[in-house]
Amino acid sequence: MLGILAVACTTVVATASAASGTPQDAAQSASSGATTEYVVAYSGSEQAATAAIQAAGGSVKDVTAQVGLALVTSTDGAFMDKVRTRAEIRGAAKNHSVGTSRLGMPHRFAGERLSAAERAQAARDASASADASTSTTSSEPLAGRQWDMRMIDAEAAQRTATGKGVDVGIMDTGIDARHPDIAPNFDAKRSRNFTTDIPAIDGPCEYRGCKDPANVDNDGHGTHVSGIIAAADNHFGIGGVAPDATLVNVRAGQDSGYFFLYETVKALVYSGDIHLDVVNMSFYTDPWLYNCTSRDEYVSGTVTDSELAEQRLISKLLLGAVEYAHSRGVTLVAAAGNEHTDLAAPTRIDETSPDYPPDTARPRVVKNTCLNLPSEAPQVISVSSVGPSGTKADYSSYGFGDVEIAAPGGYYRDYVGTPRFQTARNLVLSSYPLQAAIEQGLADPKGNPVDEFSVKYCRDGKCGFYTYLQGTSMASPHVVGVAALIIQAKGHSTGNGGYALDPRTVARVLANSADDHACPVGGVEIYTDEGRTPDYNARCRGNADYNGLYGEGIVDAEDAVD
């Protein structure tokens, strides 16, 4: 991380005491019957912490003893104030509030699926938006549509390594283990779901106790990520970067795409405990896009003492959980974000936090020491997104010293001025759960695609559904797949058919083998020709070896394993 630059203007930061808080805080404090879920960090013994929590009016539902963390529920609106006074307690924060959500909330990953207007625009020129298959020697029938795999030389790399013996964790919304391209590589025994559905945001519960099995993805995001990494080389559908890698579901995301604190920490700790080799994290932890630790980091906007305490605890717990997993051999890779923000700038504009409960967000400007987590944790490899031309996607966040590497994530507005502009083939094609596709309107009730932004492939009575998405969520798994190839090619045998390699070595190989990508002429990537407003324009700091848009360059699978 780069040091803080001086802020050129002076803005008064509005303050509020923990007692006064926001209207939402006041409503919750006045409540005496609503059940609220909390994360409570403790020191000392689990028994002493449990006693302190109970004395403050809470009930312990789960414990992650490795990092001194408890999941707690309480109906007492003053529980947090009470428990924070206990000597055994290091901090407490809301995890999520039961009963304060509403149906129809915006989906966290809605921006990665094109809007109805964008789809309609593409459909008006079907000849331009049709996928042109590109010559490939791959045996996968849809490989011609995978420009992303050609960009990173995945097929050439697979002559050296395929990811066999490498365990990849998918920390996302789940994995559809029934998908024909996912099933061959799915590890059911070690897969876990750390979430419980919340009907108000996730819709009706599909399973008893609102707990989805670990082989289910009702959202689709996790399955899309999984296919990019390790869709099997099985002469069916698509192929992944590491087609023989093992996929382990370490689910931390709700069906609605929210990633709450306790579930995220739990998944990171579990990933370390079972010594996964590499984990993909295409999300940020709710409810704060950026987590500040002091009032001095607010340039403008209002914040309560309680909210600051919550952000401090989120930072402390996530940084600790990342360190825990990393120290146990897990290479951690994350999406840089889709906010088209220069993360290295002195300040960051945030109009979305807190994003949960709904309708509580208040605009703020904060210093760049307020972290997007887990992607800005020191041990995490942060990935920006490029389109098929190799240009940074307009939506992708960036920043000198913040982004380590770039990878194909799709860019709908790439190739402006050509027939390929605003077409499906500029996005990334990957696996998707059929039921989720039907529910989201990507497929009709019979499972057939409704437009050219999805594909259905069938063989021998078996069908798989695939859709095109764009985002840094899609860029990160390409780097994860290459990391899996590196671990097999350069790691040491664990004696049971597996391989291991120190995460620092994996990061070094990724950096040294990436294809350099220089800054644009003039030093600014301009997106107004693509129809974007000037705030999307991205100033590029650095040189071809390393810069703020592409980091060390675009990931290269072939060079990484050679």
N, C-alpha and C positions, 0 to 999 in steps of 0.2 A: 504494500500500500504506500502511496506517495504521501508526503507531509501535507498538512492543511495550508492552503494559500490564504492570504488575507482577503476578507470579505470587503468589497468596495463600498457597501452601503451599510447604514445602521438602521435596524428595524427593531421596534419594541416587541418583545415576545410576551403575549398575554399569558398570565399564570392563573392557576386555580388550585385551591387547596384540595387535599384528598377528601375532606369533609364535604366541600361544596360539589366538586367534580362536574361531570356533564349531566344533562338531563337523564341520559341512560343510566349513569351511575346512581343518581338519586332514586330513579324508579326501582332499580335492583336492590338498593339498600333498604328501601321501604318494604320490599317484598318479604313476606315471612313464610311463604309456602312454595315458591318456585325452586326447583332443584338446579343448582349451578355446579359445574364441574371445574375443579381447580388442579393445578400442578403445584406441589409443595416440595421445595428443596430442603433437605435436612442434613445435619451433621451428627456424628455419633451413631448410636445403634438404631436399628429399625424399630425395636420395641419402644425405646424412649420417644422416638418421633411419632409413633402411632398413638402413644398416650397423650402427647402434646396436641396432636391433631384432634383427637376425640374430646379433649378438654375444651378445645375451642369451638366445638360443635360440628366437627366434620367426621365423615366415614371414609376409611381407606378402602379403595376399590382395587388398587394394584400398586406394586412397588417395583422400581428398577433400582435394585440395591447397588449395582455397580457404580452408579453415579449419584447415589443418595437422592432419589426422586420418588415421590408418591403421587398417585392419581387419587383425588379426593372429591367427594360430593358433599354438599351441605345445603340446607334450606335456610340457613341463617344469613341474612343479608350483610351482617357485620363480621362474617367468618374471617375474611382476609385481614381485617384490622386486628382481630383477636389473635390469630395464629402467628402473625408477624412479630408479636411481642414475646413469643416463647423463645427461650434461650436455645432450644434444640433446632430451631427453624432458621434456615438461611434466606428464605424468601418464598413468596407465594404469588400466583397469578391465575387469572381465569384461563381455562383451557377452551371451553366453549359453554355457552349458556343454553340449557334445554328450555324450549318454549319461547325463545325470543327471536327465532328465525321466522321467515315467511316463505311460502311457496312462490316459485317464479323468480327467485333471486338469480342474478346473472351468473352464468357458469364461469368458473375460473379460467377455463381454457377455450372460451367461446371465440376469442380472437384468432385462434389457430385454425378454425374452420371459417371459410369465407362466408360473408353475409349472403343473404338471398339475392340482394341487388347485384353483388359481384358475380354470383353464379349465373344470374340471368344475363348479365352483360356478356359473359363468356359464351353462353349458349347461343347468342345472336349471331355468332360467327363460328359455327360448328366446325367448318373446315380448318380454321386456324387453331382451334382448341383441341382438335383431335390429336391423340398421342401418335407421334411418328416413331415407330420402333427403330432402334439403333442397333446396328450389327454388334453381336456379342457372342462369345464362345460359351457362355454360361448355359447350363442345362435347365435353368429355371425359366419357365415359359414367359414370365412377365419381366425378365431381366432387362429387356430392351427399353423399358420405361424407367429404369433406375439410373438416371444420370448421376445421382449422388454416389453410387458405387464406382462408376467410371471415374468420377472426379478424384476420388481418393485412391485409385488403383487397387481396389479391394480384391478383384479377381486375380491379379498378378500376385498379390501378397498371399493368397490362399494356396499357392503352390508351395509355400514354405510353412505356413501355419494356418490352422482353421479354428483355433480356440479350444480344441479338444483338451479336456482336463482342467479347464479354467472355469471357476464359478463366478457368475455375474449376478449381482443383486439388482432387482428392479424396485426402487423405492418410489412408488407411484400409486395409481388408482386400482391396481390389480393386474392380473394376467389371465386372459382367456385361454386356459390350457387345452380347450377343445379345438382351437383353431388348428387346421392341418399343418400350417407352417410353424407353429409353436409347440405342439404336442411332443414331437420327437426330442426336444431339448429341455422340457420342463421337469423340474425336480419337485415333486409333490411332497416328499418326506420332510424337506427342510423349509418349505414355503410357509409363510405366516401372514395373517391379516391382523394388524394391530388396531384397526378401526372398528367402530360400531356405527351402523347407519343412523342418521338423524332424519326422521321422516319429513320434517319441515323443510329441509334443504335437499335431501337425497331422494325424496319420493317415498312411496310405500315400501316397507321392508319386504324383501323377497324371501327371507329365511327366518326361521325361528330365532328369537332373541335379537333380531336385526343384525346378525353377524354373518356376513357373506363368507362362504368357504374360500380357502386360499387359492382356488383355481378359477376364480370368477372375476370378471371385470365388467361392471355395469356401466362404466363411463366410456372406455375405449382408449383413453390416453396411454395407459400403461401397456396395453397390447400393441399399440402403434410403435411405442418406444422399443418394446421387446423385439418386434420384427426387424427393425433397423439393425439391432445388435446381432441377433442370432436366429433369424428365420432359417429353417433347416435347408440344407442342400439335398432336396428330396424330389426333384423333377416336378415340383408343384409350386405354382404361384411365384413368389419372389425369393431372393436369397439375402441373407444378412451379411454384415461385415465379418462376423466370426460364426459361421454356420454350424460349428460343432460345439460351441460354448454351452455350458449348462446355465439355464435360467432359474433363478430363485426369487420368488415373490416375497419381498419384505414390505408389504403394503402399509403406507402411512397416510394415503390420501382418501378422502371421502368420495362417494359416487359423484358428488357435486364438484369435486376438484379442490376442496379445501384441505389444507395440511395443518393440523393443529399441533401444538407444542409437544404434548406428552407422547402422542403417537409417533412423531418424527424422532424424538429422542430415543424412544423404545426401539424403533427400527434401526437406528444407527448403532445402538449398543448391541442389539442382536446380530447385526452384520459383523461386528467385531468379534463377538463371542463364537460365532461359527466360522470365523476366518474366511469370509468371502474375499475373492481376489480383487474385484472391482465392483463399484456400485454407481448406478446412474441416478441423478437427482435433478429432474426437470421441473423444479417448482421453487417457490419461496415459502417460508413458514408464516402462516397467518397468526394474527391479523395485521401485522405491520410490515409494509414493504421495506422500510428501513428502520432498524432498531437503534435508538439513541440511548446513551447511558447517563446524560446530564442535561439540565435545562440550558446550559451554555451552548449546546449543539443545535438548539432551535434558533434559526435566524428570524423566522416569523411563524405565526400560528399559535394555537392554544394547546396546552397540555396540562393534565392534572398530575399531582404527585403520584397517584395510583397508577396512571398510565406510564409514567417514567419508570416506576418500580417494575411494572410488567415488562417493559422493553429491556431493562437491565437484566432481569431474570432470564428472558428469552436469549439474550446474548450470551450470558454466562453458561446456561445449560447447553445451548447448541454448540458453542465453541468447545465446551468440555466433551460433549458426545462425539463431535468430529475428531477431536484429538484421541479419544478412546478407540474409535474404529481405526483410525490411521495407525496408531501405535500397535495394532494387532494385524497389520499387513494389508489393510484395505485401501486400494487406490480409489479416491473419491473424485467424481467428475460431476459438474453441475452446469445448468444453463445460465448464461449471463443475464437473461431477462429480455422481455419484449417491450420495454418502455422507451426505446430509442433515446436513452439517457447516457450522457458522458459521465461515467462513474468516477473519472479522475478530476472532474471539475470541482471547484471549492465547495459548491452547494448542489443540492438535489431538490427538485420540486416533486412533491408527493400529494396527489389529490385523491388517493384511494384509501388511505389508512385512517383509522382502523377499518378493515373491510368486513369485520364480523364482530358483533351482530350487525345486521344490515342497517343502512341509513345512519350510521354513526361517523362516517368519514368526514374529516375537516381538512381543508387545504393547509399545507405547511411547506416551509422551505427549511431544510436541515443541512448541516455540514456533512462532508463526505466521510466523516468518521462514524456516521450512523450506518450500520451495515445491513446489506441484503444477505440474509442467511438461509441456507448454508453456503451459497455460492462464493461469498467473500470471506469465508473462514480461511486462515492461512494455508491449511493442508489440502484445500479443494482446488482442482483444476477447473477454471471458469472458461466457458466456451461461447464465442460469438458466432453469428450465423451468416452464411453467404448463400447467394442464389447460384443457378447453373452457370452464369457468366463469370463467377468468382468475385462478384461485387458484394460488399457487405449489404445484407438485407436492410431496408430502411427502418424496420421495426426494431432491429437488434440493438441492445445496449452495448456499450463499448467503453474503452478507457485505458490510457497508458498506465501500466502497472496493475490493472484490474483484470484484463482479459489475457489469458495465457496462450490461447490457440483458437483458430477458427475452423469451422466445418460446415458442410452443406446442411442447411436447414430449410431451404425453399424460399422463394421470393416471387410472389405473384406478379409484381410490377417489373420484373427483370426484362431485359431486352426491349426497352421502350423504343418505339419507332419501327419495330419489326412485327411480322405476323405472330410471333411467339409472345408478345406483350399480353399480360393478363390472361394466361392460359393455364390449364390444369397441369401441363407438363413442366411448369416452373416450380411446382411443389414437390414434396417428398411422398412417394407411395409406400405404404406399409400396411401390415395386417390390422384388422379391426374386428371386434366381436359383432356377429350378425345381428343379435338382438338389440345391441346398443345402436347400430346403424339404422334399424327400423324405427326405434323410438326417437331418434334424433332427426328423422326425415331424410337420411342419406340413402335409404332403400325403401321400396314399397313394402306392403305387408307380406309379399311373397319372397322378399329378400333380394329383389333385383334393383340395381342402382337406378336412381332417379335422374342422374345426369352424368356427364363425363368426368366428374370429380371423384368417382368411385368405380371400382372394378369388381366383378364376380368371376372367379375362376373355378371350373368344375372338371373333375376327372374321375372316372370309375365310380360314379355315384357319390363322390365326396366333393363338397364345395367350400371355398374360402372367400371371405369378403375382404376387400382392401380399399383404402381411401387415401386421398391426397391431403396432407396438412402442411402448414409452414410454422416455423417458430424456432427459437433457440432450444425449445424442448426437443426438436428433431435434430438439431446440430449436436447436442451433447452426446446422444447415444452413438453417433458415428465415432466419436473419440473413445467412448467406452469399448466399442467393438475393436478398435485398433489396439487399445490397451490390452485386451484379451489376447490378441495375436502376439503382442510383444511378450506377454507373460509366458505363453507357451514356447515361443521361439528363443527367449533369452533367460527364462527362469530356471530354477532348480527343481528337480523332481521331488515330490513329497513322499514318494514310495508307494502311493496308492493309486497311481495313474494320473495324479494331479500335478500342477506346477505352482510355484510361488515366486514372487519377485518383490523386492522392497518398493513401496510406492514412490519413493524419491527417485529410484532408478527408472521406473516406468515414466514418471514425469519428465525426466531428463531425456530419455529416448524420444518421447513424443515431441519435445521441443527441438531437439537436434535434427530430427528427420522431417519436420514440417516444411512445406514448400513456401519459401519467402514470398510475400506479397507486399509490394511497395504502396505507399500512400498515393492517392490520386494526384494528378498534375494540379498544382495550385494549393494542395494541402487540404482541400475540403471536398468531401463527397456530397454532391448536390442532388437532391431528390425532387426539386420542384418540377422538373420535366416529366416526372412520373406522376404528377398530380398531388404531391404532398406539400404541406405548408412549410415555410422556411425553418421551423423549429426542428424538422427532421434532419436538416443538413448536419453532417458530422465532420468536425475538424479532426484531422488525422495528425497526431504527434508521433514522431519517431522516424525510423528509416525502414528500408526493406527487410533488414534482419529482425527488427522488432518495432511494432507500432501499436497505437491504441485501437485500431480497427480490427486487426488480424492477429495481434499478439505475435507469437513466433512464426506465424504463417498458417496455411491451410494444411490440415492433417493429411499425411501421406502414408497409407498402409504398407505399400511395397517397400519404401525406403525404411520404414520403421522396423521391419523384420529382417532386412538384409544386413 
